[in-house]
Amino acid sequence: MARKRGPDRLGVRVDTGLAELVPDPDRPRAFTLNLDGAPQSHVDLDDPTHLEFEYIRRMAAAIDLIAPAGQPLRVLHLGGGALTLPRYVAQTRPGSTQRVVEVDAALVELVRRELPWPPQARLKVRVADARQALESSPDDSYDLVIADVFAGARTPARLTSVEFAGAVARVLRPAGTYLVNIADGPPLRHVRAQVATVGSVLPMACLVADAAVLRGRRYGNLVLVAGRVAPPVAELTRRAAGDWFPGRVLADDELDRFAGGAKVVVDATATASAPPPAGTFGVAG
């Protein structure tokens, strides 16, 4: 495995591209993980509750609100990166049982070696395909499923279909929650289709994002919160409005209007999410 060290970063060739660990100049034991130039994760080893990326803070807000504070959860993470959210859950909900599925074995070893997670965390990392791992999971086995899977800055097609969403619904407990990070830009066809697709099997949902992204003015991350019971919309709205970068929450009729009659995605016709515009992450497209 090729390695290169510069004065301020470590670069390693992993299975899915060039991974770089870039130290945070403002936090002594914090790092950003980039993959082929695109930021994937930010981790503070001294304070796992410090969340640098705004979409991660929105996911964390949902995690905080779906169950009483401190209550352990059983969690399936599809997509690992540097394990930002698994570390957060281990810190804020001690005793939680977490399973992380990451397809890139070399990336897992890099994170294990350079950004080790606390040994007391009940956290198991499995190198596997996200959909295969999901489909092999037992019924009604998780309180929370989190999907944050990208290949070349795009969500793979086979993770966008109603068949995939149905598998998520099957492994969730009756009051369980599905959190998914969706990246999209104008005209937001992908996220509208995902709202319709996930909503067809988990009908109680809301969408959290920056207002400019929701209006189709720029590319960005949107967080879909879905389940069989109503999400904590009022509390999420307050948390989003009070963030460093305020966001909006769409639910109920607003969310239906946003979806705008988009069709449910099926395996036979599914496509990967739209690529980010050239230069989105400071590198040429």
Backbone torsions as a table, in degrees:
resi	resn	phi	psi	omega
1	MET	NA	118.2	-178.0
2	ALA	-68.2	138.1	179.4
3	ARG	-131.8	146.9	172.5
4	LYS	-143.6	135.7	179.3
5	ARG	-115.6	128.4	172.7
6	GLY	-106.5	-175.8	-178.8
7	PRO	-66.0	-21.6	-174.9
8	ASP	-136.5	10.2	-178.2
9	ARG	-156.1	158.7	175.8
10	LEU	-116.2	127.9	178.1
11	GLY	-116.6	132.7	-177.4
12	VAL	-137.5	133.0	175.0
13	ARG	-79.3	116.6	179.1
14	VAL	-109.9	-175.6	-173.5
15	ASP	-64.5	-30.2	-174.2
16	THR	-107.8	8.8	178.0
17	GLY	146.1	-158.5	178.8
18	LEU	-95.7	114.6	176.5
19	ALA	-94.8	135.2	177.2
20	GLU	-126.9	135.6	172.0
21	LEU	-106.2	115.4	-174.7
22	VAL	-111.4	119.0	179.8
23	PRO	-62.3	143.6	175.1
24	ASP	-82.5	120.2	-176.8
25	PRO	-66.6	-16.6	-176.4
26	ASP	-100.2	-9.0	-176.3
27	ARG	-137.2	122.1	-165.9
28	PRO	-62.8	-30.8	-179.0
29	ARG	-126.1	45.0	178.2
30	ALA	-121.1	146.6	-174.8
31	PHE	-143.9	148.4	169.7
32	THR	-104.1	131.6	173.7
33	LEU	-95.4	118.5	173.4
34	ASN	-106.7	144.6	175.0
35	LEU	-126.6	113.8	-174.2
36	ASP	52.3	40.2	175.7
37	GLY	87.2	-12.4	-179.1
38	ALA	-94.4	127.7	178.4
39	PRO	-63.4	126.5	-178.3
40	GLN	-107.2	-40.0	-174.5
41	SER	-154.5	154.3	168.7
42	HIS	-130.2	130.2	-176.5
43	VAL	-131.7	131.8	170.1
44	ASP	-108.4	109.3	-175.9
45	LEU	-66.0	-26.3	179.4
46	ASP	-84.5	-24.7	-177.1
47	ASP	-143.0	87.1	-179.2
48	PRO	-63.3	-12.5	179.1
49	THR	-86.7	-6.3	174.1
50	HIS	-81.0	116.6	-175.0
51	LEU	-119.1	112.7	-172.6
52	GLU	-81.3	-37.8	-175.0
53	PHE	-84.9	134.4	-174.0
54	GLU	-65.1	-37.2	-179.5
55	TYR	-68.0	-31.5	176.3
56	ILE	-67.6	-39.0	176.7
57	ARG	-63.0	-35.1	178.5
58	ARG	-69.9	-38.6	175.0
59	MET	-65.5	-41.8	179.6
60	ALA	-63.5	-36.8	177.4
61	ALA	-61.0	-42.5	177.6
62	ALA	-63.6	-41.8	178.4
63	ILE	-61.3	-40.1	179.0
64	ASP	-62.2	-32.4	-167.2
65	LEU	-100.2	-12.0	-174.9
66	ILE	-80.9	-10.7	178.8
67	ALA	-152.1	159.1	178.7
68	PRO	-53.6	146.0	-177.4
69	ALA	-53.3	133.3	176.5
70	GLY	82.6	-9.9	-178.1
71	GLN	-70.1	127.3	179.5
72	PRO	-63.7	147.0	178.3
73	LEU	-126.5	156.0	170.3
74	ARG	-101.3	119.5	-167.8
75	VAL	-127.3	137.4	170.6
76	LEU	-113.5	119.7	177.1
77	HIS	-103.7	118.8	174.8
78	LEU	-99.4	107.5	-169.6
79	GLY	102.4	128.3	-174.0
80	GLY	-110.1	-51.6	-173.6
81	GLY	56.6	-133.8	178.2
82	ALA	-93.8	13.1	174.6
83	LEU	66.1	40.4	-179.4
84	THR	-60.8	-53.3	-177.9
85	LEU	-71.5	-38.0	173.9
86	PRO	-58.3	-39.0	177.4
87	ARG	-65.9	-39.8	179.4
88	TYR	-62.4	-46.8	179.8
89	VAL	-62.9	-42.0	179.4
90	ALA	-61.3	-34.5	-179.5
91	GLN	-77.8	-41.5	-172.7
92	THR	-91.7	-20.4	179.9
93	ARG	-133.4	70.3	-177.6
94	PRO	-56.4	143.0	-178.2
95	GLY	90.8	-5.5	176.4
96	SER	-63.9	144.8	175.8
97	THR	-103.4	120.5	-173.4
98	GLN	-127.2	137.7	175.3
99	ARG	-121.0	126.3	-179.4
100	VAL	-113.3	130.4	178.9
101	VAL	-113.6	120.3	-179.7
102	GLU	-135.4	129.7	-174.5
103	VAL	-77.8	-22.1	-172.3
104	ASP	-94.8	101.4	-177.2
105	ALA	-64.3	-39.9	-179.2
106	ALA	-66.8	-35.7	176.9
107	LEU	-66.0	-41.3	177.4
108	VAL	-58.8	-44.0	-179.4
109	GLU	-66.7	-37.3	176.5
110	LEU	-60.7	-48.4	-179.1
111	VAL	-65.3	-42.4	179.5
112	ARG	-59.5	-38.9	-176.7
113	ARG	-80.3	-45.7	-171.8
114	GLU	-94.1	-28.2	-177.7
115	LEU	-129.9	60.8	-173.2
116	PRO	-62.8	143.2	177.1
117	TRP	-92.5	158.2	-176.0
118	PRO	-58.6	133.5	-178.1
119	PRO	-64.6	-23.3	-178.0
120	GLN	-80.0	-12.3	179.0
121	ALA	-66.8	135.5	177.8
122	ARG	-84.3	74.6	-167.8
123	LEU	-131.9	118.8	178.0
124	LYS	-116.1	129.9	179.1
125	VAL	-108.8	125.0	-179.0
126	ARG	-117.1	130.7	175.1
127	VAL	-85.0	111.4	-175.9
128	ALA	-167.4	166.8	172.7
129	ASP	-73.7	133.9	-174.2
130	ALA	-59.7	-46.1	-176.3
131	ARG	-68.9	-41.6	178.9
132	GLN	-62.0	-41.8	179.0
133	ALA	-64.8	-40.6	178.1
134	LEU	-62.2	-47.7	-174.9
135	GLU	-69.1	-19.9	178.0
136	SER	-92.0	0.2	-179.4
137	SER	-81.5	148.4	-179.6
138	PRO	-69.0	158.7	174.8
139	ASP	-62.4	149.1	170.9
140	ASP	50.2	44.1	-172.0
141	SER	-108.9	-9.5	-176.0
142	TYR	-131.7	144.0	171.1
143	ASP	-80.9	-25.8	-172.7
144	LEU	-149.5	129.9	170.3
145	VAL	-118.4	128.5	-179.8
146	ILE	-118.3	123.7	178.0
147	ALA	-112.3	119.3	177.6
148	ASP	-145.0	69.5	-171.5
149	VAL	-116.3	125.7	177.8
150	PHE	-137.4	143.8	172.3
151	ALA	-129.0	114.6	-175.1
152	GLY	61.5	39.4	179.4
153	ALA	66.3	16.5	177.5
154	ARG	-129.4	144.0	174.2
155	THR	-76.0	125.8	-179.6
156	PRO	-58.5	145.1	-175.6
157	ALA	-56.0	-41.0	-173.6
158	ARG	-70.4	-5.4	175.2
159	LEU	-104.0	12.5	-177.4
160	THR	-115.8	-0.2	-171.0
161	SER	-92.5	167.3	176.9
162	VAL	-68.4	-27.8	175.7
163	GLU	-64.3	-40.9	176.7
164	PHE	-66.6	-46.3	178.7
165	ALA	-60.8	-36.4	177.3
166	GLY	-64.1	-36.9	177.0
167	ALA	-66.1	-38.1	175.1
168	VAL	-60.7	-48.5	-179.1
169	ALA	-59.4	-37.1	-178.5
170	ARG	-65.0	-39.9	-175.6
171	VAL	-84.4	-13.2	178.4
172	LEU	-77.2	143.0	170.6
173	ARG	-69.3	163.5	-173.5
174	PRO	-52.5	-37.2	179.5
175	ALA	-100.3	17.1	-175.8
176	GLY	-72.1	166.1	-175.9
177	THR	-127.0	140.3	174.0
178	TYR	-110.1	124.0	175.2
179	LEU	-114.4	129.1	179.6
180	VAL	-135.3	132.3	174.5
181	ASN	-87.8	121.3	-178.8
182	ILE	-119.3	123.3	176.4
183	ALA	-103.7	131.1	-178.2
184	ASP	-160.9	166.5	176.8
185	GLY	-143.9	-178.8	-178.4
186	PRO	-51.2	135.3	4.8
187	PRO	-96.0	24.5	173.8
188	LEU	64.7	31.9	179.2
189	ARG	-64.6	-40.0	-176.2
190	HIS	-64.6	-49.2	-176.3
191	VAL	-69.2	-34.7	176.7
192	ARG	-62.0	-41.6	178.3
193	ALA	-66.6	-35.1	178.6
194	GLN	-69.3	-37.5	175.1
195	VAL	-60.1	-45.2	179.2
196	ALA	-66.0	-40.9	-174.9
197	THR	-69.5	-52.1	179.5
198	VAL	-65.2	-39.7	-179.3
199	GLY	-63.6	-21.0	179.5
200	SER	-72.3	-19.5	179.2
201	VAL	-118.3	-25.7	177.2
202	LEU	-127.9	87.0	-163.8
203	PRO	-77.5	-14.7	-179.1
204	MET	-95.9	109.5	-168.8
205	ALA	-147.2	162.9	168.6
206	CYS	-149.2	161.4	-177.2
207	LEU	-126.5	130.8	-176.5
208	VAL	-121.0	128.5	-179.2
209	ALA	-166.7	170.6	171.7
210	ASP	-64.4	141.1	-176.6
211	ALA	-59.2	-38.4	-179.3
212	ALA	-65.8	-34.7	176.9
213	VAL	-69.0	-45.1	179.6
214	LEU	-61.1	-31.3	179.5
215	ARG	-84.9	1.5	178.4
216	GLY	74.7	28.0	-179.1
217	ARG	-92.8	-20.7	179.5
218	ARG	-157.5	164.1	175.9
219	TYR	-75.5	144.4	177.9
220	GLY	-178.2	-173.2	-178.0
221	ASN	-100.7	137.9	175.9
222	LEU	-125.3	139.6	-177.9
223	VAL	-110.0	120.2	176.6
224	LEU	-98.9	128.5	178.5
225	VAL	-114.4	119.5	-173.4
226	ALA	-142.0	153.2	177.8
227	GLY	-175.2	-164.0	178.0
228	ARG	-97.9	-11.7	175.2
229	VAL	-117.9	156.9	-174.7
230	ALA	-62.3	133.0	175.6
231	PRO	-71.4	162.2	-178.3
232	PRO	-78.4	71.6	-170.8
233	VAL	-61.2	-47.0	-177.1
234	ALA	-60.6	-45.2	-179.2
235	GLU	-68.5	-39.9	177.1
236	LEU	-63.6	-37.6	178.2
237	THR	-61.6	-44.0	178.7
238	ARG	-64.3	-43.1	-179.6
239	ARG	-64.4	-42.9	-179.6
240	ALA	-64.8	-40.7	-179.3
241	ALA	-67.3	-28.2	-177.7
242	GLY	-93.8	5.5	-179.0
243	ASP	-71.1	163.7	175.3
244	TRP	-54.8	-38.1	176.0
245	PHE	-119.1	94.5	-171.8
246	PRO	-55.7	143.1	178.6
247	GLY	-124.6	175.2	177.9
248	ARG	-119.0	158.0	176.6
249	VAL	-122.4	127.6	174.2
250	LEU	-107.6	132.7	178.8
251	ALA	-149.5	166.5	173.9
252	ASP	54.4	-129.0	-175.4
253	ASP	-62.5	-36.9	178.6
254	GLU	-61.0	-41.4	179.7
255	LEU	-68.4	-38.7	176.8
256	ASP	-61.4	-43.2	178.9
257	ARG	-65.2	-37.5	179.1
258	PHE	-62.3	-45.0	179.8
259	ALA	-62.4	-32.9	171.0
260	GLY	56.7	37.8	177.7
261	GLY	75.4	18.5	178.3
262	ALA	-58.8	147.0	-177.7
263	LYS	-83.3	148.2	175.7
264	VAL	-68.0	134.0	-179.0
265	VAL	-84.3	134.8	176.4
266	VAL	-119.4	159.8	-177.3
267	ASP	-53.2	-41.0	-172.8
268	ALA	-62.7	-27.3	-176.1
269	THR	-123.3	7.7	-176.8
270	ALA	-64.8	145.8	175.5
271	THR	-130.9	158.6	176.8
272	ALA	-66.0	158.2	177.9
273	SER	-63.6	161.3	-178.5
274	ALA	-63.8	140.8	177.2
275	PRO	-70.9	153.2	176.2
276	PRO	-67.8	150.9	176.9
277	PRO	-60.3	150.5	177.5
278	ALA	-54.6	134.4	177.9
279	GLY	86.1	1.0	-177.9
280	THR	-56.7	-39.5	-176.8
281	PHE	-107.3	21.6	177.4
282	GLY	82.7	10.2	176.1
283	VAL	-127.8	157.7	-178.7
284	ALA	-67.6	147.5	179.9
285	GLY	-83.6	NA	NA
